[in-house]
Amino acid sequence: MKKTLLLAVLGAMLAGCAHQPVYTAHYYRTHKTAFKKELAFCAKAEKLSGSEEKNCQTAHRVQSDEEAAAGLFSGGTNNPALLP
């Protein structure tokens, strides 16, 4: 009985270690290394778990937001005489 209970507790602890946290867009914006690793992981992965898929979606959304912001503020002019 004690062995069964010990094995059950040990199994539950090990199962908890396999869980990957789901990160927010704020996390990826403030942790650039993790952001780049996640994008690289998502590009190579063939099959994703639920939390991995959510992280990939969030990382891709942050990437799209950053690309849109870069395009919005790059180049151009502030001179009203040159605006259409």
Wavefront OBJ file of the C-alpha trace (Angstrom):
o trace
v 0.000 0.000 0.000
v 2.784 2.422 0.935
v 4.709 1.591 -2.239
v 1.640 2.256 -4.385
v 1.027 5.585 -2.695
v 4.689 6.550 -3.038
v 4.700 5.635 -6.729
v 1.505 7.604 -7.314
v 2.929 10.706 -5.626
v 6.219 10.352 -7.508
v 4.373 9.931 -10.804
v 2.276 13.035 -10.133
v 5.401 15.044 -9.334
v 7.124 13.929 -12.531
v 4.040 14.668 -14.610
v 4.019 18.189 -13.198
v 7.595 18.763 -14.351
v 6.655 18.179 -17.988
v 4.196 21.099 -18.056
v 5.448 24.082 -20.037
v 4.126 27.475 -18.908
v 2.177 29.624 -21.333
v 3.876 32.991 -21.761
v 2.264 36.343 -22.502
v 3.109 38.838 -25.228
v 4.588 41.117 -22.545
v 6.981 38.330 -21.547
v 8.240 37.921 -25.122
v 8.610 41.698 -25.578
v 10.761 41.970 -22.446
v 12.723 38.698 -22.847
v 14.195 38.889 -26.355
v 16.362 35.766 -25.979
v 13.363 33.637 -25.029
v 11.404 35.247 -27.869
v 14.053 34.313 -30.451
v 14.338 30.772 -29.066
v 10.578 30.323 -29.223
v 10.423 31.483 -32.849
v 13.238 29.084 -33.767
v 11.536 26.232 -31.902
v 8.205 26.923 -33.612
v 9.841 26.950 -37.044
v 11.389 23.492 -36.473
v 8.593 21.771 -34.545
v 6.395 19.335 -36.404
v 3.985 18.561 -33.571
v 3.089 20.929 -30.736
v 1.373 20.390 -27.406
v -1.365 22.757 -26.285
v 0.899 25.107 -24.345
v 3.575 25.004 -27.051
v 0.993 25.959 -29.678
v -0.231 28.890 -27.562
v 3.349 30.094 -27.056
v 4.017 29.890 -30.803
v 0.877 31.864 -31.568
v 1.839 34.525 -29.035
v 5.419 34.731 -30.333
v 4.203 35.091 -33.934
v 1.727 37.794 -32.879
v 4.527 39.730 -31.128
v 6.706 39.347 -34.226
v 3.903 40.697 -36.442
v 3.302 43.616 -34.068
v 6.995 44.528 -34.044
v 7.250 44.332 -37.835
v 4.172 46.532 -38.223
v 5.527 49.078 -35.748
v 8.890 49.143 -37.511
v 7.202 49.745 -40.860
v 4.977 52.450 -39.432
v 7.779 54.510 -37.937
v 10.583 53.910 -40.397
v 11.401 56.445 -43.051
v 8.824 58.969 -44.109
v 8.762 62.643 -43.328
v 7.299 65.004 -40.776
v 7.288 67.925 -43.199
v 3.642 68.789 -43.957
v 4.620 70.394 -47.259
v 5.843 67.019 -48.520
v 2.816 65.008 -47.400
v 0.142 64.220 -50.000
l 1 2 3 4 5 6 7 8 9 10 11 12 13 14 15 16 17 18 19 20 21 22 23 24 25 26 27 28 29 30 31 32 33 34 35 36 37 38 39 40 41 42 43 44 45 46 47 48 49 50 51 52 53 54 55 56 57 58 59 60 61 62 63 64 65 66 67 68 69 70 71 72 73 74 75 76 77 78 79 80 81 82 83 84
